[in-house]
Amino acid sequence: MSSFSESALEKKLSELSNSQQSVQTLSLWIIHHRKHSSTIVNVWHRELKKAKSNRKLTFLYLANDVIQNSKRKGPEFTRDFETVLVDACSHVAREADEGCKKHLERLLNIWQERNVYGADFIQQLKLAIEDSNSPKHKLKGKQHGSRRAKVDLQEPIEVIEEKKTVKRTYQKIQEEEEEEDDDYRGHYSPQDNDTTGPLLTEELIKALQDLENAASGDAAVRQKIASLPQEVQDVSLLEKITDKEAAEKLSKTVDEACLLLAEYNGRLAAELEDRRQLARMLTDYIQNQKEVLAEREKKLETLHHRVRRGR
């Protein structure tokens, strides 16, 4: 790992991409230099504001990776990021589209579920996102509404009232159909069954996709570990060291190997926890689907009974 400096961090942040490998690599470098956490967070905050709009969310993904993976070694980053995250989230949301805001909200929900930050602070972050609607978006909405109102006013009042009557009648028919023939509706899906349930299908899919790039599948790191020199693991080879230069070189190699292994072990531990959580999600999902199936079979039997009775 290279030594820390603000310029080195700025360069690495400028090269940061949205790939998981890029985020994790820089995250590990930052965690290694955690004694500079305050400076790192300040530089991160400054460079976030300089970054192009399409790169700002990646900065938050980096912060997320650092915060979650550094907790085992100390609270420095959790504490220092807390001082800038409200402003950072507000800044990112101001320049974000609706899709980006959804990613932001999902990130905050993950922090809340995993108790990364307290509920009060998470609420502050959510409010910062909600209050960040840019004036141009509001103006655009007003202009759109004005044009719509102008078109409506051009129509005779009788036509407008007739349209309203038709709309109300159509809505009433829809409501009656939903009550009477709910079993034939095509809008039902596992996601819609119970919005307060333990999980949504989307969350389960996302968890499965995340494991595709898990630590256990990182061939590059495994190859680095396999390529470590024998001197790192075979104590008997220390006898071959005859001078100070060779000893210092080996010491540096051992330090780098220890750091590599510690980081990889940390990632494996995080992956193990993710897999345990996925197992719980799958158990809940299967149970949820069994309940859905039982409910639908009950409704189907009721419908068959009604059909037989009507013959």
JOQUI-V745947 format. One line per field, one symbol per residue. burial: b if it has 9 or more other C-alpha atoms within 8 Angstrom, else e. A space follows every 50 residues. Layout:
burial=???
//
This chain:
burial=eeeeebeebbebbeebeeeeebbbebbbbbbebbeebbebbebbbebbbe eebebbbbbebbbebbbebbbeeeebbbebbeebbbebbbbbbbebeeeb beebbeebeebbeeebeeeeebebbbebbeebbeeeebeeeeeeeeeeee eeeeeeeeebeeeeeeeeeeeeeeeebbeeeeeeeeeeebbeeeeeeebb eeebeebbeebebbbeebeeeeeebeeeeebbeeeebeeeeeeeebbeeb eebbebbeebbebbebbbebbeeebeebeebbebbeebbeebeeeeeebb eebeeeeeeee
//
